[in-house]
């Protein structure tokens, strides 16, 4: 529950520090004095959107800090999952600078706003008048029913299978579309693959063919050059080989007298051997080089064929053509095997549909059981709130297919008198009736969720007299049984029931208009409630009435 809140430089609030107790408390004040400002500060603390316009004029930032007692509300797992230090006393702080930068802290650990908002929803539920409109939202109605049913684990299990269902449906649709598109292209793919397969391409083939083409195109020149080189080395007229051999022999003969000559002789002998081998190799190669017109024609045609394929398919080389052929082959295999893949997916989808059907049926059963309990309990509360002829029913309508929350369309039906058949709540209930229905629902939800704190912002609008007191009693009972309840009210009957009473007021200071909130003592409560009944001029009758109301607390 909220134990203490500090608000600095928020709208008209310069600085407010106020402590709250457990049980049922009320907040009163004249219209326009800042009750909505206080609520806005609490909402910002809980992670709602911040606006630099909220910063008090002349200040460079606003700070809102709340201290919460969270023992016994099952928040340990949340703190552990989000790597936050858990203590029974939780400190939440929100800061907003005039630059627009916003910071949030939980127990002095920086957190992002989304995490703050998630924690805030677990700490305080703020109910304002416009939330009554949620009763017309069937998703909200189903959510209330699920909360009361306590089917969180069932719903989570269903949602997990539902996610698989969506994934399989998307995958199946994509596969079918791809298969249909591929089949439209099947003839073209097969023609392209046949052409590439017929080419019987080999990696590195083009480079070898281009080299061979060079040799075949210049066969006579190559052969003449090789023979010419051999003749230059070893001809009848002047043989370089004979000259090297003679020089080597001459040096060897004097080696006994001049040892250095033997080194020269060996070097010349080595050159002789190398040059002789080179000459023999060139001669052999020259013999093998022949002008072959038929082979030249074949190589030219093969090179032209490969270049034509490279250009046609807009690739770089033969390896890319081979890869493209493999790609076409894969696509054709996928077309051939596509029906089998789709049948397998359809089989898996059918299994998931059966699981979803079973899980949604269990959800529906649990919800219907909870709906019967809801109908009985809410009628009892609403009868006490001045609707003796109330009829409230939960209607179930099946949904075609599956939704993220099952196969149920839930509608709250309502009739305030016995002569009229129940109709959708939002169509027939008045503003005051909607407020009482929402209060009844909140009462039931609070008992199921163990919400630490509930704040009602003028939930009693549209009612008066004994009904106002009964609504106050309902909130009082909620606080006594389940949680801390704060009610912002203009009704003296409700204000008199609070264990604690806070007043919001405006005053003029040397710094301008400021909004304050204070806790009232017993005598101050008498005057405040008397003013709520009689206006600015207090009468003794009003004071007596106020005392009587307070004595009924």
C-alpha positions, 0 to 999 in steps of 0.5 A: 500500500502507499505509505507516503508520497512526496511531490515537488514542483508538479503543476501547482504543487510546490512541495507536498509530503503526506502519509497515508494509512491502511484502510479506507481514506477519503480526499475532498476539496473544492472543484479546481483546487487540485485533486486532479493535480494530485492524481496526475502526480500519482499517475506519473509516479506509476509510469504514465506519460510525462510532460514538461508542461507539468513542471511548476513554472520557474522550476527546472525539474519536478520530483515525485517519490512514493514509499510503498509497503509491499509485504504480502502482495506476492511481488517477490518474483517480479523483483527477482525477474527484473533484477531489483532489490526486494524489501517489504518497503519499496521506494519509487521515484520519478524525475522530470527535467525541463529539458524533457529528460525523465528518470525513474528509480525503484529502490535507487535502481534506475529502471525504464518507464515500461518497467515502472509502468508494469510495477505501477499497475501492480501497486495502485489501480486508479479508477477515474470516471472515464474508465466506466466506458471500459464496461462497453469493451468486451475485451475488458469484460472478458479480462474481468471474468478471467481475473475472477476465474483465476485462469492465468495459467490456463490462458498462458498455456492456451496462448503458447499453443496459439502462438504456434498456431499463428506461426504454422499458419503463416509458414503454410501460407508462405509455402503455398504461395511460394509453391504456386509461384514456383510452379508458374516458373517450373517450365522456365526453371527446367529449361534453364537447368537443362541448358546448363546441365547440357553444357556440362560445365566444370570448375576452371574449365574456361581458363584452361580452354582460353590457354589452349585457344591461345596455343592453337591460334598461334601454333606455327609461331610457337613451334617456330620459336621453339625450334629456333631457340633449340637451333640457337643453342645447339646448331651444326655451325655453332653449338653453345653446348659444345662450347660449354663442354670444351670450356669445362674440359679445358679448366679441368685439365689445369685444376691440378695446378690451379685448384680454383679452375675446378670450381669454374669447370663444375659451374660450366658443367652444371650450366651445360646440363641445364641448357641441354635439358632445356633444349631437349624439352623445347624440342619435345614441346615443339614436336607436340605443337601442331596446327589442328583446325578441328580442335581449334574450332571446337575450343572456339565454340566451347569458349563462345558457349560459356561466355554466352551463358555467363552473359545470359545469366549475368554472372561472373564465371563458370563457378557462378553458373554451376552454383546457379544450376544447383539453385535451379535444381533445388527449386525444382526439387522443392516443387517436386517435394512441395506437396509433401512438405505442405501436407506435413505442415497441414498435419502439424497444423491440424494437431495444433488446432486440436490442442487449441480446441481442447484448451479453449474448451477448458477455458470456456468451461472455467469461465462459465463457472466463474460467470455464474459466480460473478452473476450471483455476487454482483447482483448481491452487491448491486441490490445493496447499492440500491438496485433491488430489481437488478438483473445481471447476466454474462452471455457467451457467444462463440467466436469463429476460429481462434483469438489470442484469448480463446473462443469466447465473446463475453457480453455483460447483460443488464437490466435495472428492473424486472420488466425489461429483458437484460440488454448489453450493459453499455446500451441500457445502463445510466451513468450512475448505474454504470458507476455502481456496476464498476464499483461492484466489479472493482470490489470483486476484482480487488478480492481476487488480485490482492491489489495493494491500493485502489484510488477511486476518482469520484466513482460516486458521481451521479448518486446521492443520499442513501446510495452514496452511503452504500457506495461508501460502505462498499469501498470501506468494506473493500479496504477492510477486507483486501486493500488500501482504498482512497476515494476522491469524493464530493459527497459528505456521506462518503467522506464521513466513512473514511478512516482518514480524511485528506483535503486538497486546497489552493492558497495564494503565496508570495510565489503565486498560487499553490496546491496543498494537501493535508490530513484533517483532524476530527474537528476539521473533518466536521467543518469540511463535511458541514461545508460539503453539505451547506456551502461556504456559510456554515450553519449549526444544523450542518455541523450537527449533521456532519457530527452525526455522519461521522458518528456512523463511521 
